[in-house]
Every structure is written in C-alpha cells, then in structure tokens.
C-alpha cells in the first residue's frame, strides 16, 4: 500500500513539476527564449520563402495553387506577423528586461514567445508534405476566340435567335448550321457559344475544328485541352474512352463541331449521345453542305443565308470607309463591285479592305478585272463568285513579296494557326532582299503581313487563312507558271512522287496527321520549298530518311522537317550534302547524334534546330559565312564543354537559346558571343518577343566570368532576368555595371533570389556617368532576402534612375526598406506593385505623389508598417535621412494621379487611409478599387488641409465601375463624416462588401444612420449596378428601393446578381413601396441571415393594380440557405412575377413553410394550379416545417428535370404527383426530357457537406414568355 502511495506521489510530482519548471523559465531564461524565437522565425521564414518560389514558378506555368498551400501560407504569414510584433516589443520595451528581478511584463512576454515558438514548430517542415501542390489552370476556351467582325444583320440575327432557342430546347441534342463557305458560320457559332456561356446555359463550351481530312488524335487533344484532362492512353480508342468517361460526368456541355465536310463519327473521338445524357450534352455542327446535317442526324437544321443588297452595301461601306457620295462620284463603281460579291461576307471583307484608300483608277481597274475573270470549272455559283472576289483582292496587293507570303500560307493545313516567326524564316529562304539585314527584313515582312491582314486575306491568331481563301490561294498558285504548290495529307511520299505535276512545282508540303510517313526519292528540279510535318504517333520510334535522296531536288532553298509532340531518332541520306542552295534549314523534334553534315551546307542563312538532341555544335558552322540566324531553343546538347563554335559565326545576327541545356553550356555561349559584332537580336527566354530584340534570362550565372571580357551581350541586352546571380555583386550600380562594362541599352531588369545583392543603387561610390543605366524603365525584384534598400548614400546621385522608371514590382523582399527619395519625381511611373516588403509609415511624400501623373496601377499587399500611402499636408515623411516638413501644396496640386485606373490594397494591418480626401477630385479615371484585410482603415480617403477644394455638390470618382471592400473591421466610410463630397455611383457595376461592420452604406437602410438628405432629389444611384454582394454586415436590415422622399429612387435597374450572406439583423430585402421592378435580376442568393423574416414586404394596394409591373421578370435562380426565421419567400400574388424561374434551392431553414404565402386578401381557390413554366430544378433539404410550394395549390412545372428532396418530414403534396411521374419516366427509359433525377432521403445527402449554396444556384437560360391568367390557373 505504501508503494502505491509513493508511486502516485512521484507521478503527481512529475506531472506538476513540468509546468512549474516552465513557469520559472518564463521568468529566468529570457535571453534563451529570444534566441530560440529568432531561430524558429528564421527557419520558418526560409521555408515560407522557398514555398513562395515554388508558388511563383507554378504560376509561371499557368497553374492554380491548391487551397491547402494557400492556407499554410496565410497561416504562416499571420503567425510571422505576430512574432514580428513580439520581436519589436523585445527591442523597444527595455524595462521588461532590465535587472534580475522578475517582472509581470517579462513573464507575460516570455510566455507569449514560448507559445509562438511552439506554434512555429507545428508549421515547420509541413509545407513539403502538401500534395497536390497545384494544377493546371483551365483554358478560357471559346472566350479566347475573337469575333471582332461579328455584325448583327437580319440573316445572322434570325439564325442567332434560332440557335439560342434550339440550345434551350432539351429535346434537341444535335443542331446543324449550314451555309456557303465564307458566309460567317464559324463567327456566328463562336458568338452563340460565348452568349451561351455568358448566360450560364452550359458549364463548358468546347469548340473543335474537323477539316476535310479529320485528325482524330488532334481533335481528341483539342477536347482534352478544354477539359484540362491529360490523355495517357496510346490508342485512339483508349483516348476516346477516357474522354467519354470525363464528358459523361459533366452536367451541361456544348460541343461545337466546326467545318464538317462529310459524315463524321463523333464516337471515334469520345463524344457519345445517350438517352441518359440528352439535354446535358449538346452538339452544334457547322458545314457547307445541308446533306451533312442529315447524315449527322441533326434534330434541328438552320440555314445561314447571304446578305441582302442593302446589308451588303452597308457592310462594304463600313470596311472600305466610303459613303454614297463617293460611289456616285465614281459612277456607282464601288456599288457594282460590292454587288459582284453576291452577299457573301468573306468576299465583301476582302474586296472592301483591299480597296480601302485606293484611287479612282484602282476602283475602275478592279471592276474591269472582276467582269472578265472566270473561276475554275470545278467551282459553281456562289463559290465561283467568291473565288473571283478573293483573286481580285490578291491582285490589288501589287507587291511580289506580299503575294508570295500569301501563297506560302496555303501550304499549311486548313484552319492551321501559322506562327509568324516560322513564316518569316521560310520567306528568308525564298525571298528577295538578301543583302538586307535581318532586322530590316523583319520590318519589311511585318509590313507585308499587316497588309494581308488589312486586306482580310489573312486572319489574326498567329496568322490564319479562311478555308475558302486557302482554296483560292491554291487555285491561283496552280494556275501560275512558276509558283505551283502541292499539299499532301497522309499519303505516302511515293504517291506524291508519281504525280507528274511535281516536276513543275515550286513548293511541296506533306503532312502526316494520322499515319506514319514513308519516304522515297523525289525528282523535282524546280522545287524550292519542301515542308515535311509529322504528328508523332506512339508507333513512330524512329525516322529513316535514307530513301529520301536529294539528287533530284538539289535546287531546294527551304527544307523543313518537323516532328510534333516528341523527339524522334533520325538517319539522313548522305546525299543531304548536295543541298548547297538551301538557305533555310528547319529540323525540329529530332535526335541526331552527330550533325557535322550541316557544315557542308554553304548557303545556309537560317538554321533552326528547336527541340533537337545532338552531341555538339560542329565547329564547321563557323565556315558558313552566310549564316545569320541560329535557333537552339529547347535543345539538349550531350557535350558539356562548349567548343566555341558560335563565336566563329562572324555574320550571325540573331541567336535563340531559350531553355537550352545544359545551363553550363549556355553560360559559356554567353561569354563567347560577345565578340560577334553583327549580333543584333538574341533571346535566352521562354518566348520570342517581337517588340524586344535582346532578351537574356539566366539562372545561377557567375557574373565574375565577365571581368576578363571587353565585350559581352549583357552590354547590349534590353531585357535581363537573373535568378541566383553570384560572383561578387553587392549592387547593380556600380558593381554589376562595372563588371559588365556598361548597360546602356537595358530597359528591364528582373532579379530573383540573388542573395549577394544588398542594394540597387549605391551612391556611396564615386561612379562615373558611363557606368550607369540610362534607359532602365522596369525594375522587378523577387525573393531578394539580403536586399535592404533601394538606394544607399546621397539621394541626389540616383534621382535620375527613379525618374525614368515606368514599372516597379517588388515582392517577398522581406528585408528591403522601401523608400523613395523626397526629391525624386516619379513622372514616368505607370505601375507600382509592392508585396510583403518593409516600408515607412508613409510611402510617398506629398511632393513625390504629385509627380506621379502617369500612374495607372497601384498594388500594395503585406506591408505591415504602412499607415498612409500619401502623406497628408503638414505630416512628416521619413523617406530620407532627414525628415521633411510637408508644407501645404499649391491650390491646384490636389489634381494628382489623374490616370490612375486600378487600386488594389490588401493585408496592411497598420493602414489608416489610402489617399487624402483633397486628392479625390483628381482621380477622374479610377475604374476599379479593391481593399481588404486592413483592420485599422477608417476611411478610404482620409483627412487633409485641402477641404476648400471640395465643394459640397462636386461629383467624385465619376468612372468607378468596381468596388470591393473586405475584412475592414473599422471602416466607417469612403470619406470622413464632416466631408460634404458626393460620391457618384452611377457608373458602379460591381459592388462587393464583406465584413465591414462599422461601414455606413448610403444606398441601403441601416441601423447605423446615414444622412441621405444630402443627395439631390430624383438622383438615381446605382443605376448601372450589375453585381451586388453583401456579407457580414450587422447594420443592414433591408435594401430599400426608395429614398427618404418618394421622388428619390435607389435604382437597381441593371442588377443581375444579388448575394446576401451573414447579415445577422437583416429583416427583409425589398419593399414594394412604389411601382418599381428589378427587370434584369437573374440570380438571388440569401445565406445565413438568421433574422430574415421576408424577402419582399408586400404592398396590398399595389398588388391589386391591373398594370402592376413584374418585379422579377428575368429571375432564374433563387437560393435560400440557413435563414431560420423565414416562413415564406414571396406573397402569393408574385407567382405571376417570376416568369423565368428555373432553379429553386431551399435548405436549412427551420421555420420555412412555403415559397408563396397567402394573405387575408388573396382570392385563392382550392386546388388552384400554379404554373412555373421554366422551372427545371427543385432542391429542398433540412426544412422540418415545410408544407408546400404554396399551401392548398397544385404545381405545374412542365420542364422540371431534377427534383431533390432530403430531410423533410413529408413530401410536399404538390410534389408527390411530380415525383411519381419522374420516377415512372426514369424507370421506363422514355424520359428523354429528364436528364437527371435525384431523391435524397439518407444520411449521404449532398447538402450536408455544402458550405455555400452558390455552386448549386445555376441554371440554363430560358426564353421570355408572356404572362396572364386563364380560368383557375396562374401561369407565366
């Protein structure tokens, strides 16, 4: 027994001793605790920085960061801020740590530090375990496609309306649009697809192009790209099955199948229609041939006709920029030319655009040519007229190079997006101007491209040919004597070789899309261009070109062999050495090994080796005296040691080596090519930028290697991006400039994780003028952990560099102290972005701010010490070594930042104001403002001494369209209470207010008073508002439609979406006090409003009026969630005011009894039938007191597709019959109209895991219907 007591006492003592020891440590081990806190903070900061680098790289790959990663970062950010506060207290509160005698302050502070150490320990090391980290962002799909030429004519309007109506009809699954080539089918369905997506008719709109020779793998790839799906299967059938599995899981999908020429089996690609997905999946087909629509079993066929004469002439005048008077002055010649286009939009575009700005002789000549020109025998009717018009536009070019480029474009496949850079390199091979520099030839080539685009012979999107324009180009080429072109698709080259016409061909292109290639000798003595393109199939393991002998094609000037998607081993015939005339050689996607044979091709001007693997560049390329362009992008070079081959190419003008490996090889190239005197353009980055000629992006580069070189390409680089730079640079000026030897052409500098850099401009050195960077306009800094200041020393020496800056972007540079010299003028600054940096309490002095006349974007986040962005008059600014007393500015100085459009402020816990109120009048161009997570902010526009400039009736912020205010616990309003400025809200289109508990909102009825009498009578506020979201506003108890007097209307005439969440005192949303409506409202969502009693407060007198307006005539989606005092949504009379209602979602409302409530004055007959003609979805969950949609009435919903009931005591009577009917139709398999049927009555209900109803409140667009009454039915 004694042993038991001893054991218990020991355990109790050990249990009590631990906490006691910790309490003593709080008092005595202060220094150790501070050291431990600093170590843990440093370790966690380093881990966070590494994660942020991963995040940034993921975003560069267009990936979306997963929520757990963002949560870890946000939690760590918050924790580190709290730790920083403790650290500052240890530095400033010396009384706590002086002397040996323990104090209460020391105890509490030390205890908090220990708690933070434990908290940091829980986060440390966890970021590496978060999986998945990110995923690819979905592609924009049809929204990416341009339809800038879309014009509503009567013919297009009729077809447009028919298409939308067919898409709304769930009995129609396949729709066919047919019409002549060039009549605008693709443009029309693109516009319809955009509208369908905009109206939320479909969750996804996918557009694929089929062409005359369909490539199944390419089509499958297009669909997979739009679905953000990776296809790992090798066979086409396996890929089709994978796509089918993905598509059948989607609720509402529209697939546009463009440009069909014959019957096409959709199931081969993975698109299948069954009874159970009818209505959920729709197919929209376009074709020139009506019979194709029949073969595709289209349920609805729509013809797109040609333009009338009047429409044609209006269209022609617009594009040619002429009027009737001009046509009369030419005896009607322009009108005659227009009518020769026969109403075909494509022909009108090309003819009018090619004649724009031409003289009278050109107009007369064009008409004469049109009248005598005849189309080929194999084209009839309208197509012949179109070919004629396009041919005339081609002849109007009157430029040999432009004509040649146009004909070269037809060598590519239908609907092919032709990279302009590829086209240029081919043109160099066969074009004129061989004595010109490449830069001049680029300019000339771009001018020709622009001319073709202006003439509508080419389309934008890289560049692209309409299929009818391509047909015309081939027709023109094959009727010429010296420019015949042959295009082969999927046929063996032997069949091409047997064609006798190949002997006379100028150019041959062969495309293997669906089959592996087979090569053979060619005999074509006149052949100048040979393009071979292979889409690598899984079975293609290597390419054997030994049979493609070059004896018969020695006159080649352009030879291109490209393999897409893979890198394939290849073997060439030795006869390739006979290509002495080849000037452009493009070999992409090949694994060579030895490429020394290239040294024998003595006429080479362009050598393009993108995505190739080889041992090393042959030293012999130094003998290619004509070589001007070398492209090594994405190459893998086996030899690590660079042999100096490129440095021997004395005539080289352009070099590309983006993502070329190994990096060590690239670094050696950088050092070597500095001696090339003709080098004018180089790109060591991920893309070719037309506007920037010299781009350099290097990782882990040792800059000290440049000390021994007198010339290097950094001296002439325009855009430099360096990551992990090392080699002895502590600053940019003078260290880096000194090592490089001058950087006079540098316009953009981007530094990432360059840990040796301590400041950008170090003015403590006596540097010379020629050591500086005279053109630097962009400065981007990322993760510069040891960067402490932008400039050091006397500010006068560096003012000129700040004055030239147009963009400053600094992120995650935790040690840098952002301060701009008081004397500097940021007169050219357009974009300023600061994120997670140290700043002074005031970012800009008044004098600096007044110089920022060009500023367009202001983005600030994570600046924890920042109190004011701009100093108010009379305040001090610590932006230099000596403080400046800010004197009041001149009378007109408050008009600053007049070009500012976007303001985004977040996570600035000390921020008290954005701008002084006296400057608000100058923000005339401000369009978007977003402010969040700034708990000390009271007013967006704070106090200043310029009140006399704001008259009481002056309108401010006249162009503000979007305002988002979030998590601003102390925000009172936009302006101080004593300010009489009016805020013009007439342009506001989007208003989101989240968790601003103290804010007075002028347009709504609030418990916190707001003096609405200051607004003018009859003033319509928020008249253009389209989206309104209100969340966590305890002072909101209604949204009034009327102001303090009957003449004042708080108008919501354009409101489309209204969301109200967590407004704890909200009693009702709307009052029907005057005859006003919400004519555009589509979506209404109310969530977690516990005091809500009514959505609409009825006005019985108004409801009795015969001409009462429809209050919600476009409302489609209603969602009410967790509103436990709500008993009903609408008065009974409003049944006729919801003609478009399609989705009804009600959940977690314990007192809700019905949707439409009766009142004593309602004349309701028993068994009256309520008709909601467009209702497709009903979701009811967790409604214990729910009785019915409308007590005592039947419900008729002919389009109902989905009925979901869960956790109700009983099925509402009006839904019993509907439920039974849906079950019967689903069981019989005949229910084509019902694509989904769900009855939830178990614990697995989807509603239980729902945090927000917003995801469910979506429904397709439905047509407008008339409204009236018949007998005892209420119908819309």
C-alpha angles and dihedrals in degrees: 000000000000090000090054092054090047091052092048092048091049093051092046090049092050090046092051096039095064096060091040092054090048091051090052090049090056087062103038110025098059099133093048090050092051090050091048090049092052092048094049091046092051092048094048092044090053091050091049092049091051090050091049090054089053089049092051092049090048090052090050085058088053092249127150116232115236119246096245089057092051091046092052090050094046093047092048092047090053092046094048090050090054090048091050089054090054091047091052090050091054089052098045105031098069094161091072093060104035117106132006097268110105116240133197091240092053091048095051095044093048091048090053091050092052090050091052090048089055091046092051089049090058091057098040115107094004097102092072091059097056108113134207093033101184144339135213114275113245115256118251090240117187092005087068092061117094122231099169092141094057110126127176108238121164093260094049092042092055093048091043093055092045091051094051091047091050091049089054093052109090091198090067118075104161122042124186125205114190134177144128119304110271095023093116105263096142093045091049097049090045089056092045090050091052091049092048091052091045091052090048092240089139135025090219135019114197123189122196131176118217107182127189094294104041117214104208096194092049092049091048088050091052091053093045091051091055091048093047087237128147114218110211098169118108101209125068090232091054091049090049091053091049091052091047091053090052096045095049090057091058119094103212123010133165118198117193111204104196130198104009115181100179141001109310125196104226092190089068088069096042099265111129131167121210134167091256094057100039108126090021094068123040130181123208113193127193123196142151092230124071091205090062088063088054093048090050090055093238112189091206126029120195125188120215106208132199127266122273119243093260092047091047093051093047090050092045093050092050095053096039090044094228135126137213091269091059091051091050090050088058094047091255096303095137091051092049090051089050093052090050086066087069094219094298108144095210093052091047091051095051096042097046094043094049091051097045110125094004123138127249094267091058092052093050093045092050093052091049091052091048092053095053100034118103127199123228120282093248093063123072140187117339095006090057090052091049093050089050093053094046090048090053090051089051091052090051089065090077091186123109096210094048090048091050093050089049092053092045089059092064089064089077126079124272114283090007117158101226114208107232091218091057091049091050093052091051091048090053088057096054103018133098125248096073092156093057124094117256091246091057091045089051090055092048092047093050090050089055091048091050090051091052091048092048089050089052090235087120130035129218121257102095083317123305140183125224107237092243091050088050090052089051092049091053089046091052093045095050092050093053124091100229108022107059113155129199121195118194124191121193096331120125113260088240090069089051090049091054091057105102090208090069090078089068097040121122093194138016126190123185124191124192105195103150105017138050113256127252118199133207138164118290127210109199112133093181095049113124102165129042118177118182117183123182127188098210111236122200090255092056103098099157143355121238110197095166089109092053097086117183100211092102097046103044091135092069114135098175123038120175126177114174131173116197127215097005145047109241129191112245140191121201130205112252086238089079085089087072091071093097092147098054109120099170118043117179119183114168132173096014136131108216112163098195117031099171089122087078089073090069095059094092099178095057116137099160123038112182114184101161116164094006130139119213142148100250142320108277114246086225092077086080086073092059094099094181097051108124105156129043123178119192097160114154091000123151112213117195097202111080096196114075114226099205094248097140093050088063093059094096096177095049111132103169132035128180122187108153115162090356115159146255095039091211088061091052091050090055090049089053091056094043102050095057088092094060103107095189097051106122104155132037132161121194094168139088096271144029110247113202094202096048116059104183115045125166127185118174135171125206092355118173102221093189088078088073093062092088096046121088092196130034135156093250086073091064100029116124099192120033126182117181127182121186093000114184139163107101109311116138093169142009095239117069104354103052095035089049094052094044092045100237133335102211096152098047112124102159129036122185119182124185127181094343095156097183093063112098101169139000102226117026108192093177087086121079095233125175126245094248091057092068136091106246099179104040107139104155127051120181121177126183131179095345095164097181098040106115105169142010093228136011129203130009109004096213090075094059103036093102092061094053090047093057096048116114098172131029117180118172121171135172095356095139099179100043116108107216111214130143118212113261091231097051124107114213090196095146100041111123104163128033120180123173121175129174097348136129117257138171118260087264119042099196132023115226092254093053092046092052090058094058096092094142099049111130105163130036118185121173127167138156096018098140100182097045114116103164130018091203124027115244115232113281095021126113129247123205096205096126142028091273120047118238124219104224111225122204111277125239119280095266097039094100090076096086134138090025092167097049109131108162130039121181119175124171143158098013102139096183097045114126102172140003102209135359110258092240091069098053093092090062094057093085095141098046107131107162133031127177122177125173144156097020103126098181096052111116102167131018087215111039134199126291141155097261099084091127089070092063111075116199095248099041115126115228135196093016096178102040105135105165128037125176121178118178137171096356101146096181101034110132100175149309093280136025114273094247092054115104095198117132119222113220106220096171093106096045111121102166126036122176120174119178128177101343097141097175099041120120109216112202098208100053137063106256138178087224101073124242124188101238092170091083091073119091121256115263091016110150109213125194089011092152099038111135104168126037125177122175120181134173097356107149092183094060115098102156144358106234123209092201135053129226091290128041091245093062116085122191091206125207096172094139100036111132104165128035122180123176120181137174096354097151098193099042108131100175138346107221141022121206092211094137133025096269132129143199095235098175102039110129105162130037120181125175119180136177098351100146098184096048110127103165136013093206125020104217127227107209095197091052093048091056093058112108093221098047110151124241104257097198104022095153100032108132106161129047123177126176119178133176100352103143101182095049113110100173140359107219141009114261093251090064092072086093091049096066103065095150101042108141107157129042119183121179124169142155097011106135097188099039111123107166144353097232117037129208122229130194092263097052115113096216121166122206114262091016109165120232111207119205099174099187101039107128104161135039122181119182121174138159095003103139095175098039111133107174146313085270119355112247095009134104122232123226113191107161095180098048109141104165131034117180120180122174135163098003120138090231140355110267110254095236090056099047094081092043091049091051092049093050091050092051094048092047091048094049094049091228096106100109090156095056110073095170135024122182130174112180116194103141140077092268093072112151090223094067092066095044116114094180134017094215092096091058099045097085130110140161122270115265130200124258114261133195120257129221147114132265125184109307096339124102105206139166 
